[in-house]
Amino acid sequence: MHPSDCKIADDGWLVTPVVERVWNTEGHDPARLQDVCRRAGDETASDPSPQIGDLIRLIKLDMHAGLTGSVQSLCEQAEQEISRCRGTALSRLSAVLAEARDWLNGQDRDRQRLFNRLGKAQRNRDVTQTRALVARVEKLLKRGTPASQAEQDILASARRMMATPAPVPTPRPPTPSLTVNVQPQPQPEHQSPADRSRQKQRAEREDLTKAKEIIVRLRSKRLSDKERLDLLTRLVSLEETVGHRFSVRERHDVQRWKRRFPSLRGSAAGTAVADSDAPAAAAMTE
């Protein structure tokens, strides 16, 4: 209904289109006219005014955007409008106000947790975590209410900590290496053939485990030439006793690594393994 649609009757009553429609059908009776005016007021109040509808939409949009400061300001405006609402407009505005208050309480709790985490990271001198949390706090303050004095103090301390260079640690002197001479365990004077066989198998298993560990390390691409040569020298020594238990791929890799270092090419054990595995090695590419 637009104000231009209303008119003033001869006896001073404000006649809306609804009142005029009922008046024309029921006659011009003052008592009846008062009842019609009351019913017309209820009818027009049952639908929210455009201003209330816009206010509700703005509150919901700003909640979705995370604008706590704007939502709080709109809620204060909505609380002033409640006394002027009736019917559907009142129920809708009350519902969105309750929803907005719950949302603002949740935002306050999240904000408090964020500043607590920032203060803890600053106290622990965790520069990486502090920098990430400061960025989140600055983004929050742009969309929300201004920082309190306590929040300003936490943020200022965090910024000072990030601006202070970390102390350079004093290098420790190298620890001298200790050479421990391990005395061989005395062997019993008399061992049965079964004991000697078990002892040999156990030693062979240990050597095979060491060799396979070295092979795994040699397959890494992050080794320097010196590290690779040291490991390969140890592997050649183990190859003499357990090389016959290497897989085809392991034998091929060992020969390929040896070719990179001329000082290892002439080992007798390496030549013997290469000759025995020549058909399998020829079938594999480096």
Secondary structure, 3 states (H helix, E strand, C coil): CCHHHCEECCCCCEECHHHHHHHHHHCCCHHHHHHHHHHHHHHHHCCCCHHHHHHHHHHHHHHHHCCHHHHHHHHHHHHHHHHHCCHHHHHHHHHHHHHHHHHHHHHHHHHHHHHHHHHHHHHCCCHHHHHHHHHHHHHHHHHCCCCCHHHHHHHHHHHHHHHCCCCCCCCCCCCCCCCCCCCCCCCCCCCCHHHHHHHHHHHHHHHHHHHHHHHHHHCCCCCCHHHHHHHHHHHHHHHHHHHHHCCHHHHHHHHHHHHCCHHHCCCHHHHHHHHHCHHHHHCCCC
